[in-house]
Amino acid sequence: MAIDVEGSASAVARRLGLSPAYILDVRNGNRPASPRLLAAMGLERRIVRVGGRS
């Protein structure tokens, strides 16, 4: 993750214009990543249906 590469959540947050607390909440699974954060990481949110009726 970017935190490991850049050395701290503060460094990542500064670069992306986000708060360090938000970055850590996403990393720890306490909040979903925003479209802005996903885009900054080169990712996109996809919803995959699992199971359902046949």
Rosetta blueprint (number, residue, H / E / L):
1 M L
2 A H
3 I H
4 D H
5 V H
6 E H
7 G L
8 S L
9 A H
10 S H
11 A H
12 V H
13 A H
14 R H
15 R H
16 L H
17 G L
18 L L
19 S L
20 P H
21 A H
22 Y H
23 I H
24 L H
25 D H
26 V H
27 R H
28 N L
29 G L
30 N L
31 R L
32 P L
33 A L
34 S L
35 P H
36 R H
37 L H
38 L H
39 A H
40 A H
41 M L
42 G L
43 L L
44 E L
45 R L
46 R L
47 I L
48 V L
49 R L
50 V L
51 G L
52 G L
53 R L
54 S L
